[in-house]
Every structure is written in C-alpha cells, then in structure tokens.
Amino acid sequence: MTAATPAPAPGAATLGELRASGHVHKPLRTEIRDNLLARLRAGEDPWPGLHGFDDTVIPQLERALIAGHDIVLLGERGQGKTRLLRTMVGLLDEWTPVIADSELAEHPFEPITHVSRLRAAELGDDLPITWRHRDERYAEKLATPDTSVADLIGDVDPMKVAEGRTLGDPETIHFGLIPRSHRGIVAINELPDLAERIQVAMLNVMEERDIQIRGYVLRLPLDVLVVASANPEDYTNRGRIITPLKDRFGAEIRTHYPRELDAEVAVVRQEADLVAEVPDYLVEILARFTRNLRDSSAVDQRSGVSARFAIAGAETVAASALHRAASQGEEDPVARVVDLETAVSVLGGKIEFESGEEGREDEVLTHLLRTATAETVRQHLRGLDLGLLVEAIEAGAMITTGEQVTARDFLTGLPVLGESELYDEICERLGATSDGARASAIELALEGLYLARKVGKDTDGAETVYG
C-alpha cells in the first residue's frame, strides 16, 4: 500500500504561539481513544489492510484501546500480529508538538525531564517547539536473548560521568527505547524471548511509569502504550512471559489465521510482490493449499503454517512464469498450473512436519496441492462438459506442457475439437483473454481431468504430457 502524503505540520514555533492557537494536550490513551471513536462514528475503517479479523480480533482490540490498556497479542507465526501493531499508528494525531531538542520528545505543556523543566522555566513562552509526525511516535523492538536493560530502559552514560557529573545526577542517564517512546507506542515482538530479568525491568515502566537504573529511581511520568506479540506458551520453547508482567497487560488477545478463503486470498494479493501475472484461480489454489496444510495431521500445528507460505508461493509461481518468458522469448509472462510444482519444491522447508512423517514430506505436500487444485477446479468449472476434450485425448491426442513450454506452443498443440467452443467456454469462465491466460486456464481444466482420473499424465523432467 502506498502511504498517504502527510499534511503540512502546524505553524506554531514557540510555546506562546502554541497556547494562542488553542491547542489542547491529551494523554496518549485519550488521544488514541478519541481518534478511534471518531473513526468508528464516521464509518471509516481504522484497520486498513487487515483481513479476517473483523468479527474476532478487531472488536477485542478496539475495546482494549478504548479502555486504555497495554496489549499483548498471542498467536502463531504469520497471523498478522506485527501488522496489527503497526496499524495502531494511524490512531495517533497526525502531528503533535514537542519541545525542540528534548531527549524524550516531551509535550511543551508537560516537560518531564530535569533539563526540559529548566528550559521551560527559563524561556517561558519563548520555549521553541517542533512538530512530530505520528510515524515517528512508533518504536518497535524484536526481542532477542541478548537484549539488555540498557536497550529497553537505559543506563548510566560513562561519558557524562567522565565530564564531571555525579552518579546521582539525572543528566547522567542514557535513556533506552521505552523512555524514548514517551507519548508514543512501543511494540516488542516475540516478548517471551526476552530474558526474565529484562522483563522484570519493565514492571515499573508499565505500572508505576517510572524507571529504575542501577538502583537509581528516576521519577518520570512516562506516557507510553506498551504493546507486544508472542507465540502461545504451548508452542514456544524459548521462554515465557513472567506472571507479574503478564498481569500488567490489560488485554491479552488471541489472533488466528484467516477463517475464510476470501480473506486468505486477499492477504496474498495484498502482500505478494508478483513479477508476472498470476491468475486468481492459481492464488486460490495456493490459499487452499495453505489451509489444507493447517488441517493436516502430518503437519506440526503447534508451529503453525504462516500466511507467508502462500505469499511466498505466489511470488515463486510468478518468478517461474517470468523465467520461462525470459528464456523462451514470451512477451507477457502468465503463471500456469505447471508452475505450482516449483513452489512446492522450493517452499517445502517452511513447513514443520510431525516426527513420524520423516521421508513422506514430498508425498504429503503433493497430495495436499492436488486436493487444493481439485477443489478449485470444481469451484470454477463446475457444470462445464469437458467430454469432447477427454474423447480427443482418448483417441490418441497428446498435450505437452512444462516449465519451459511457451503459452503459444501449448495452445498450438491442443487437439482440434471440431466446431466445439469448449476452449472459449473455459477461458470465459476463468476470465482469460491473452494467450498466456488462455494457456493457464486450459491447463487448469486438463489438471482437473487428470485429478478426476479422466485422462492420464506423465511427467518426464521439464515436460508434462497429458494423454
């Protein structure tokens, strides 16, 4: 998605000008609540680009934000947790005033650090201000075992001590990510990966809103919304969220994979960067394939099957089509059924199988892909009489396709069906107009006949023959 061009920042440049403009300072949670309620009243979607959560996750999330709660999202990999966290930025005011050059981007009406308070008292209405865009008020940290307290909370800066300041001087503190997110949202991905002692350091920040560094307590009325993501505890073996920290999150929301096929397809279409045309029915096959994997007893469902699997599958299929076009001189690359097999061979390693399935991985993947293809053929070609095509093949016609067989060569090799308009009917059903799209559509019909055991199929290296 292309981000909207931000509106120009307001013109106030000093505290006095800001007061004269009638600006009202709101706490962060109030700001988010007001903007969310305004969107809902106006009938606008506060969560663009999110699919499949409308009746489940989104209502829970909206209630949590209205309540002003810190939030943790629990779910397997690839369920859109990070995207959901990043979308919250849209609920912040587009521009907000900050004290110019302040370390924690404090609001001019409420300075909280020692330095900013001194400047505000000294300069009064001449205190210079700048404007901060909402995109700058979101900070994200991927939790890793080597993350330190200094990274998240802060530490004593030895350079400042060397300059002659005492350890008790608050100016010796070098602030970490959470204090620097003052008046903004801080997101911590994979929270259980944080060492427990690091999680303990977050307790005061989330409850009392102050920070403790090396035994020195610095009272800072931090105004931050802490949001986090985590895999369910029954899946991750790398760590856990400690009970006191878990208790400080006001809302724990479970995410899930798209429950409807249309939502799964929409996610692929939205996220995949396709270098060639991939017809809708091929994307649907990949979406069904992904959903079949999630239902398979051969796959370790505790690790999940990410939406990224279908996205990467669509990108691989498109790449296969472009590779064929480049090597064979095609002008308009269009993915075909034969390209799906390349996706399976490349993406199989993204799936974690149950321990008893060693050696059967390819068999399971092939079977589930064929099931997804058959379901898609039934959906789109139901009621279409393909008998003439079957008769032509039974009479000895051979139809050759393959990774390096061009659309034109494939179409030229189709058997003549007399006065029948069957090929046109297939293409009309599937919205195919160009040669590449027509080849793809007819190849889908042939694969459907093979899966229904109406025709045979033989694959030898790079060529596949229906006969």
DRENMIFI-309262 format. One line per field, with one value per residue (C-alpha): residue number from 1; z, y negated, x negated. Coordinates in nm, 4 decimals. Example, Ala and Ser with C-alpha at 12.3 -4.5 7.8 and 13.67 -1.06 7.14 Angstrom:
BEGIN
n <- c(1; 2)
zz <- c(0.7800; 0.7140)
yy <- c(0.4500; 0.1060)
xx <- c(-1.2300; -1.3670)
***
This chain:
BEGIN
n <- c(1; 2; 3; 4; 5; 6; 7; 8; 9; 10; 11; 12; 13; 14; 15; 16; 17; 18; 19; 20; 21; 22; 23; 24; 25; 26; 27; 28; 29; 30; 31; 32; 33; 34; 35; 36; 37; 38; 39; 40; 41; 42; 43; 44; 45; 46; 47; 48; 49; 50; 51; 52; 53; 54; 55; 56; 57; 58; 59; 60; 61; 62; 63; 64; 65; 66; 67; 68; 69; 70; 71; 72; 73; 74; 75; 76; 77; 78; 79; 80; 81; 82; 83; 84; 85; 86; 87; 88; 89; 90; 91; 92; 93; 94; 95; 96; 97; 98; 99; 100; 101; 102; 103; 104; 105; 106; 107; 108; 109; 110; 111; 112; 113; 114; 115; 116; 117; 118; 119; 120; 121; 122; 123; 124; 125; 126; 127; 128; 129; 130; 131; 132; 133; 134; 135; 136; 137; 138; 139; 140; 141; 142; 143; 144; 145; 146; 147; 148; 149; 150; 151; 152; 153; 154; 155; 156; 157; 158; 159; 160; 161; 162; 163; 164; 165; 166; 167; 168; 169; 170; 171; 172; 173; 174; 175; 176; 177; 178; 179; 180; 181; 182; 183; 184; 185; 186; 187; 188; 189; 190; 191; 192; 193; 194; 195; 196; 197; 198; 199; 200; 201; 202; 203; 204; 205; 206; 207; 208; 209; 210; 211; 212; 213; 214; 215; 216; 217; 218; 219; 220; 221; 222; 223; 224; 225; 226; 227; 228; 229; 230; 231; 232; 233; 234; 235; 236; 237; 238; 239; 240; 241; 242; 243; 244; 245; 246; 247; 248; 249; 250; 251; 252; 253; 254; 255; 256; 257; 258; 259; 260; 261; 262; 263; 264; 265; 266; 267; 268; 269; 270; 271; 272; 273; 274; 275; 276; 277; 278; 279; 280; 281; 282; 283; 284; 285; 286; 287; 288; 289; 290; 291; 292; 293; 294; 295; 296; 297; 298; 299; 300; 301; 302; 303; 304; 305; 306; 307; 308; 309; 310; 311; 312; 313; 314; 315; 316; 317; 318; 319; 320; 321; 322; 323; 324; 325; 326; 327; 328; 329; 330; 331; 332; 333; 334; 335; 336; 337; 338; 339; 340; 341; 342; 343; 344; 345; 346; 347; 348; 349; 350; 351; 352; 353; 354; 355; 356; 357; 358; 359; 360; 361; 362; 363; 364; 365; 366; 367; 368; 369; 370; 371; 372; 373; 374; 375; 376; 377; 378; 379; 380; 381; 382; 383; 384; 385; 386; 387; 388; 389; 390; 391; 392; 393; 394; 395; 396; 397; 398; 399; 400; 401; 402; 403; 404; 405; 406; 407; 408; 409; 410; 411; 412; 413; 414; 415; 416; 417; 418; 419; 420; 421; 422; 423; 424; 425; 426; 427; 428; 429; 430; 431; 432; 433; 434; 435; 436; 437; 438; 439; 440; 441; 442; 443; 444; 445; 446; 447; 448; 449; 450; 451; 452; 453; 454; 455; 456; 457; 458; 459; 460; 461; 462; 463; 464; 465; 466; 467)
zz <- c(0.0000; -0.0756; 0.2326; 0.2128; 0.1837; 0.5291; 0.5722; 0.6432; 1.0083; 1.2022; 1.2100; 1.5834; 1.6657; 2.0318; 2.3449; 2.3367; 1.9803; 2.0707; 2.3614; 2.1401; 1.8817; 2.1350; 2.1279; 2.3851; 2.5258; 2.5617; 2.7323; 2.4826; 2.5688; 2.5466; 2.2088; 2.0745; 2.2219; 2.0765; 1.7300; 1.7290; 1.8329; 1.5738; 1.3005; 1.4117; 1.4240; 1.0737; 0.9401; 0.8497; 0.8748; 1.1400; 1.0324; 0.6588; 0.5095; 0.7763; 0.6613; 0.8509; 1.1918; 1.1569; 1.3889; 1.6212; 1.6909; 1.5872; 1.8301; 2.1193; 2.0199; 1.9896; 2.3332; 2.4811; 2.3257; 2.4394; 2.7899; 2.7674; 2.8201; 2.7316; 2.4958; 2.4184; 2.1032; 2.1201; 1.8045; 1.5838; 1.3262; 1.0238; 1.1668; 1.1127; 1.4706; 1.3736; 1.1004; 1.3501; 1.5943; 1.3240; 1.2107; 1.5543; 1.4479; 1.2375; 1.5574; 1.6700; 1.5835; 1.2572; 1.4138; 1.7770; 1.9299; 2.1145; 2.2935; 2.0414; 2.1047; 2.4056; 2.4546; 2.5216; 2.2803; 2.5667; 2.5163; 2.5645; 2.8225; 3.0283; 3.0382; 3.2444; 3.2343; 3.4502; 3.1508; 2.9836; 3.3025; 3.3458; 2.9854; 3.0204; 3.3402; 3.1861; 2.8433; 2.9252; 2.6155; 2.4045; 2.4540; 2.0988; 1.9754; 1.6739; 1.5327; 1.5261; 1.2775; 1.4099; 1.2172; 1.4444; 1.7553; 1.6984; 1.8086; 1.7542; 1.9065; 1.8177; 2.1466; 2.1383; 2.4179; 2.4014; 2.4589; 2.7677; 3.0283; 2.8763; 2.5384; 2.6752; 2.9868; 2.9906; 3.1711; 3.3227; 3.0471; 3.1412; 2.9139; 3.1122; 3.4381; 3.2969; 3.2245; 3.5998; 3.6739; 3.9770; 3.9520; 4.1295; 3.8629; 3.6390; 3.3446; 3.3547; 3.2350; 2.8770; 2.8089; 2.6404; 2.3861; 2.6182; 2.7719; 2.4255; 2.3138; 2.5568; 2.4158; 2.1643; 2.1102; 2.1811; 2.0365; 2.1482; 1.9125; 2.0491; 2.4110; 2.5640; 2.4041; 2.6491; 2.9405; 3.2602; 3.4284; 3.1347; 3.1688; 3.5397; 3.4414; 3.2515; 3.5534; 3.6920; 3.3490; 3.2849; 3.6259; 3.8138; 3.4958; 3.6433; 3.5621; 3.7787; 3.6572; 3.8654; 4.1866; 4.0994; 4.0733; 3.8248; 3.8573; 3.5050; 3.4375; 3.1115; 2.8798; 2.6628; 2.5299; 2.5524; 2.3033; 2.2447; 2.0424; 2.1482; 2.0380; 2.2629; 2.5561; 2.4424; 2.1271; 2.2202; 2.3992; 2.4094; 2.7072; 2.8664; 2.9787; 3.3533; 3.5541; 3.7040; 3.3589; 3.2072; 3.4795; 3.3852; 3.0313; 3.0482; 2.7433; 2.6067; 2.2600; 2.0576; 1.6839; 1.4248; 1.0611; 0.8149; 0.8640; 0.5215; 0.1874; 0.0532; 0.3391; 0.2742; -0.0949; -0.0073; 0.2172; -0.0632; -0.3189; -0.0818; 0.0392; -0.2546; -0.4825; -0.8133; -1.1087; -1.3517; -1.3839; -1.1517; -1.2292; -0.9399; -0.9505; -0.9005; -0.5982; -0.4766; -0.5175; -0.3073; -0.0434; -0.0316; -0.0217; 0.2808; 0.4564; 0.3839; 0.5422; 0.8550; 0.8770; 0.8062; 1.0851; 0.9206; 0.9902; 1.3327; 1.4024; 1.7142; 1.4891; 1.2510; 0.8758; 0.8175; 0.5717; 0.4367; 0.2922; 0.0424; -0.0202; -0.0981; -0.3085; -0.5260; -0.5669; -0.6634; -0.9179; -1.0718; -1.0826; -1.2635; -1.5263; -1.5756; -1.6003; -1.8781; -2.0598; -2.0469; -2.1652; -2.4333; -2.5626; -2.4372; -2.4148; -2.1435; -1.8680; -1.7068; -1.4396; -1.5131; -1.3164; -1.4101; -1.2137; -0.8895; -0.8622; -0.8479; -0.5448; -0.3634; -0.4241; -0.3011; -0.0059; 0.1499; 0.4005; 0.5505; 0.6915; 1.0138; 0.9983; 1.2805; 1.3905; 1.2394; 0.8889; 0.8002; 0.4352; 0.3458; 0.3251; -0.0558; -0.0693; 0.1798; 0.0017; -0.3409; -0.2158; -0.0456; -0.3501; -0.5734; -0.3311; -0.3413; -0.7218; -0.7483; -0.5132; -0.7219; -1.0483; -0.9047; -0.7855; -1.1197; -1.3851; -1.2229; -1.4791; -1.7800; -2.0101; -2.0874; -2.2611; -2.6057; -2.4670; -2.2932; -2.6145; -2.8145; -2.5659; -2.5561; -2.9361; -2.9108; -2.8793; -2.6619; -2.4983; -2.3868; -2.1288; -1.8915; -1.7172; -2.0460; -2.2846; -2.4028; -2.3997; -2.7801; -2.8167; -2.5628; -2.7412; -3.0804; -2.9503; -2.8340; -3.0208; -3.2604; -3.1194; -3.4401; -3.4156; -3.0371; -2.8468; -2.5369; -2.5154; -2.5362; -2.2655; -2.0346; -2.0934; -2.0444; -1.7119; -1.5913; -1.7429; -1.9751; -2.2747; -2.3611; -2.4916; -2.1575; -1.9634; -2.2094; -2.1767; -1.7995; -1.7988; -2.0275; -1.8344; -1.5181; -1.6925; -1.8023; -1.4498; -1.3237; -1.5673; -1.4537; -1.0867; -1.1674; -1.3380; -1.6758; -1.8506; -1.7823; -1.7095; -1.7394; -1.6144; -1.7520; -1.6463; -1.7564; -1.9704; -1.8686; -2.1149; -2.0776; -2.2721)
yy <- c(0.0000; -0.3494; -0.5709; -0.8891; -1.2120; -1.3755; -1.7102; -2.0067; -2.0495; -2.3309; -2.6607; -2.7304; -2.7534; -2.8606; -2.7706; -3.1049; -3.0551; -2.7057; -2.8390; -3.1139; -2.8575; -2.6929; -2.3625; -2.1094; -1.8494; -1.4991; -1.1982; -0.9303; -0.6876; -0.9630; -1.0667; -0.7106; -0.6594; -0.9834; -0.9166; -0.5582; -0.6618; -0.9397; -0.6876; -0.4498; -0.7242; -0.8359; -0.4801; -0.4701; -0.1573; -0.2160; 0.1036; 0.0871; 0.3897; 0.6375; 0.9326; 1.1965; 1.0251; 0.8180; 1.0237; 1.1641; 0.9838; 0.6271; 0.5830; 0.7069; 0.4778; 0.1762; 0.2375; 0.2670; -0.0620; -0.2394; -0.1084; -0.2388; 0.0991; 0.2183; 0.5138; 0.8436; 1.0354; 1.4126; 1.6197; 1.8495; 1.7150; 1.5338; 1.4344; 1.0612; 0.9656; 0.7222; 0.5638; 0.5165; 0.3419; 0.1137; 0.0169; -0.1363; -0.4292; -0.5512; -0.6240; -0.8881; -1.2571; -1.3243; -1.5956; -1.6629; -1.9414; -1.8570; -2.0663; -2.1327; -1.9222; -1.7455; -1.3962; -1.2373; -1.4450; -1.5944; -1.7944; -2.1691; -2.1865; -1.8983; -1.8774; -1.5774; -1.5704; -1.7914; -1.9683; -2.0422; -2.1771; -2.4145; -2.5338; -2.5816; -2.7858; -2.9962; -3.0666; -3.0714; -3.1404; -3.1637; -2.7917; -2.6631; -2.3739; -2.1446; -1.9133; -1.5353; -1.3162; -1.0154; -0.7743; -0.8902; -0.8015; -0.4268; -0.2237; 0.1481; 0.3918; 0.7561; 0.9282; 1.1351; 1.3150; 1.0591; 0.7605; 0.5703; 0.3476; 0.0597; 0.1233; 0.1026; -0.1135; -0.2894; -0.3022; -0.5417; -0.7139; -0.6853; -0.9774; -1.2088; -1.0844; -1.1469; -1.5054; -1.5590; -1.4851; -1.2705; -0.9345; -1.0825; -1.3469; -1.2551; -1.4020; -1.1070; -0.8730; -0.7495; -0.6551; -0.3313; -0.2552; -0.2703; -0.6143; -0.7464; -0.6315; -0.8799; -0.9935; -0.7118; -0.3388; -0.0902; 0.2587; 0.5586; 0.8538; 1.2068; 1.0891; 1.4356; 1.4247; 1.1522; 1.2856; 1.2850; 1.0269; 0.7912; 0.8474; 0.7609; 0.4268; 0.3447; 0.3872; 0.0361; -0.1227; 0.0419; -0.0089; -0.2990; -0.4682; -0.5346; -0.3807; -0.2233; -0.2191; -0.0640; -0.1264; -0.4887; -0.5598; -0.8315; -0.9516; -1.0125; -1.0219; -0.8319; -0.8298; -0.5215; -0.2464; 0.0861; 0.3477; 0.6857; 1.0031; 1.3580; 1.7130; 1.9168; 2.0666; 2.4196; 2.3554; 2.1503; 2.3345; 2.0290; 1.8576; 1.7285; 1.4077; 1.3836; 1.3756; 1.0232; 0.8746; 1.0705; 0.9332; 0.5754; 0.6136; 0.5069; 0.7133; 1.0453; 1.1061; 1.4257; 1.3876; 1.6546; 1.7404; 1.6238; 1.8381; 1.7643; 1.8453; 1.4959; 1.3404; 1.5751; 1.4796; 1.1089; 1.1355; 1.2985; 1.0397; 0.7570; 0.8758; 1.0650; 0.8798; 1.0520; 1.0188; 1.1773; 1.2219; 1.4860; 1.5616; 1.5511; 1.9253; 2.0019; 1.7730; 1.9551; 2.2900; 2.1641; 2.0325; 2.3656; 2.5494; 2.3426; 2.4090; 2.7821; 2.7835; 2.6231; 2.9025; 3.1868; 3.4281; 3.4742; 3.1105; 2.9822; 2.7436; 2.6039; 2.4230; 2.3128; 2.2602; 1.8945; 1.6761; 1.6073; 1.9592; 1.8711; 1.5292; 1.6812; 1.9447; 1.6814; 1.4981; 1.8222; 1.9114; 1.5636; 1.5959; 1.9288; 1.7673; 1.4787; 1.7239; 1.9118; 1.5893; 1.4666; 1.7924; 1.8685; 1.5196; 1.4728; 1.1151; 1.1462; 1.3930; 1.5609; 1.8303; 2.1711; 2.4858; 2.6380; 2.3579; 2.4678; 2.7641; 2.5274; 2.3620; 2.6949; 2.7903; 2.4531; 2.3968; 2.7420; 2.6427; 2.3781; 2.6499; 2.8381; 3.1953; 3.4302; 3.6534; 3.9671; 3.8199; 3.8374; 3.9309; 3.8576; 3.4791; 3.4575; 3.7073; 3.5072; 3.1766; 3.3186; 3.4777; 3.1591; 2.9466; 3.1811; 3.1651; 2.7837; 2.7885; 3.0255; 2.8108; 2.5025; 2.6770; 2.7846; 2.4299; 2.2629; 2.5243; 2.6983; 2.7938; 2.7463; 3.0516; 3.1404; 3.4657; 3.3598; 3.2904; 3.6285; 3.8015; 3.6322; 3.7481; 4.0992; 4.1011; 4.0527; 3.6784; 3.5797; 3.2378; 3.1227; 2.8561; 2.7835; 2.5202; 2.4134; 2.4715; 2.1367; 2.0489; 2.0292; 2.3769; 2.5169; 2.3689; 2.4823; 2.8380; 2.8617; 3.1146; 2.9783; 3.0263; 2.9702; 2.6916; 2.7012; 2.3766; 2.5626; 2.3819; 2.0455; 2.1505; 2.2497; 1.9189; 1.7232; 1.8960; 1.8072; 1.4588; 1.5456; 1.3191; 1.3205; 1.6244; 1.6704; 1.6537; 1.8882; 2.1436; 2.1182; 2.1658; 2.4683; 2.6223; 2.5925; 2.7823; 3.0543; 3.0873; 3.1175; 3.4014; 3.5755; 3.5422; 3.6777; 3.9732; 3.8924; 3.8550; 3.9655; 3.7559; 3.8291; 3.6012; 3.6507; 3.3903; 3.0454; 3.1728; 3.2892; 3.4785; 3.5271; 3.8309)
xx <- c(0.0000; -0.1155; -0.1238; 0.0800; -0.1168; -0.1212; 0.0494; -0.1796; -0.2795; -0.1078; -0.2911; -0.3345; -0.7077; -0.7063; -0.5168; -0.3390; -0.2201; -0.1009; 0.1052; 0.2508; 0.3577; 0.5895; 0.4038; 0.5263; 0.2886; 0.4317; 0.2731; 0.1737; 0.4522; 0.7128; 0.5734; 0.5974; 0.9446; 1.0816; 0.9384; 1.0671; 1.4172; 1.4172; 1.3268; 1.5984; 1.8619; 1.7630; 1.7888; 1.4187; 1.2066; 0.9359; 0.7562; 0.6795; 0.5089; 0.6180; 0.8289; 1.0206; 1.0243; 1.3420; 1.5616; 1.2968; 0.9695; 1.0619; 1.3572; 1.1423; 0.8571; 1.0853; 1.2347; 0.8843; 0.7745; 1.0894; 1.0187; 0.6611; 0.4962; 0.1498; 0.1948; 0.0266; 0.1233; 0.0886; 0.0758; -0.1294; -0.3694; -0.2362; 0.1021; 0.0553; -0.0345; -0.3095; -0.0996; 0.1814; -0.0543; -0.1922; 0.1574; 0.2227; 0.0035; 0.2964; 0.4900; 0.2420; 0.2817; 0.1023; -0.1153; -0.1959; -0.4092; -0.7317; -0.9901; -1.2659; -1.5793; -1.4258; -1.5612; -1.2220; -1.0115; -0.8096; -0.4941; -0.5575; -0.2782; -0.4217; -0.8041; -0.9150; -1.2956; -1.5132; -1.6672; -1.3344; -1.1840; -1.4772; -1.4436; -1.0661; -1.1109; -1.3882; -1.2339; -0.8635; -0.6523; -0.9680; -1.0376; -1.0986; -0.8842; -0.8845; -0.6215; -0.6489; -0.4633; -0.2768; -0.5056; -0.7902; -0.5889; -0.6044; -0.9062; -0.9495; -1.1934; -1.2387; -1.3085; -1.6256; -1.8096; -2.0919; -1.8598; -1.9771; -1.8147; -2.0110; -1.8457; -1.4916; -1.5142; -1.8512; -2.1830; -2.4341; -2.6322; -3.0040; -3.0928; -2.8651; -3.0149; -3.3615; -3.2579; -3.2262; -2.8602; -2.7796; -2.6074; -2.3047; -2.2625; -1.9653; -2.1540; -2.3941; -2.1187; -2.1190; -1.7580; -1.6542; -1.3828; -1.0808; -1.1510; -1.2370; -0.8913; -0.7320; -0.3968; -0.4035; -0.3619; -0.6388; -0.5968; -0.8002; -0.7816; -0.8252; -0.8169; -0.8874; -1.2335; -1.3330; -1.5336; -1.3268; -1.5492; -1.4813; -1.1086; -1.1391; -1.2926; -0.9718; -0.7449; -0.7861; -0.7588; -0.4232; -0.2657; -0.4240; -0.5520; -0.8947; -1.2326; -1.4994; -1.8589; -2.1373; -1.9453; -1.8732; -1.4988; -1.4143; -1.0557; -0.9350; -0.5607; -0.6092; -0.3099; -0.3623; -0.1408; -0.3220; -0.2081; -0.3660; -0.3354; -0.4081; -0.3580; -0.1276; -0.3103; -0.2353; -0.4396; -0.7427; -1.0226; -1.2437; -1.0906; -0.7742; -0.6136; -0.6698; -0.3484; -0.3861; -0.4488; -0.1625; 0.0618; -0.0306; 0.1025; 0.4645; 0.5647; 0.4453; 0.5869; 0.5599; 0.5045; 0.5753; 0.5234; 0.7923; 1.1013; 1.2496; 1.0890; 1.1603; 0.9624; 0.6684; 0.6683; 0.6925; 0.3854; 0.1829; 0.2935; 0.2108; -0.1281; -0.2802; -0.5218; -0.4483; -0.6840; -0.4378; -0.0628; 0.0786; 0.4454; 0.6913; 0.7567; 0.3863; 0.3785; 0.6895; 0.5131; 0.2218; 0.4629; 0.6488; 0.3152; 0.2078; 0.5387; 0.5115; 0.1665; 0.3128; 0.5696; 0.3279; 0.2386; -0.1020; -0.1973; -0.3040; -0.0163; -0.1831; -0.4292; -0.1547; -0.1578; -0.2244; -0.0359; -0.3846; -0.3788; -0.1045; -0.2592; -0.5998; -0.4234; -0.2566; -0.5870; -0.7641; -0.4961; -0.5243; -0.9030; -0.8714; -0.6480; -0.8931; -1.1843; -1.0032; -0.9176; -1.2770; -1.4313; -1.1707; -1.1028; -0.7458; -0.6243; -0.3581; -0.4508; -0.1492; -0.1748; -0.0229; 0.0607; -0.2733; -0.4435; -0.2757; -0.5093; -0.8067; -0.6503; -0.6178; -0.9801; -1.1051; -0.8704; -0.8600; -1.1269; -0.8973; -0.6693; -0.7410; -0.6119; -0.5246; -0.8094; -0.6524; -0.6383; -1.0076; -1.0505; -0.6871; -0.7138; -0.7004; -0.4173; -0.2105; -0.2762; -0.1917; 0.1295; 0.2499; 0.1648; 0.3620; 0.6544; 0.6437; 0.6292; 0.9245; 1.1320; 1.0557; 1.1429; 1.4774; 1.5425; 1.4741; 1.5532; 1.8498; 2.1154; 1.8871; 1.8903; 1.5289; 1.6251; 1.5002; 1.1536; 1.1499; 1.2609; 0.9853; 0.7219; 0.8652; 0.8431; 0.4679; 0.4127; 0.1167; 0.0928; -0.2504; -0.3236; -0.6091; -0.8126; -0.9769; -0.6847; -0.5507; -0.1828; -0.1801; -0.3382; -0.0925; 0.2104; 0.0840; 0.0542; 0.4162; 0.6327; 0.8945; 1.2450; 1.4424; 1.6962; 1.6914; 1.6367; 1.5167; 1.1831; 1.3595; 1.6043; 1.3193; 1.1431; 1.4644; 1.5291; 1.1815; 1.1610; 0.8718; 0.8126; 0.4399; 0.2516; 0.0766; 0.4028; 0.5782; 0.2972; 0.3196; 0.6973; 0.6958; 0.4076; 0.6203; 0.9016; 0.6585; 0.5204; 0.8785; 0.9442; 0.6271; 0.7180; 1.0656; 0.8921; 1.0432; 0.7054; 0.3510; 0.0453; -0.3231; -0.5980; -0.9466; -1.1975; -1.0839; -0.7924; -0.4471; -0.2260; 0.1496; 0.2620)
***
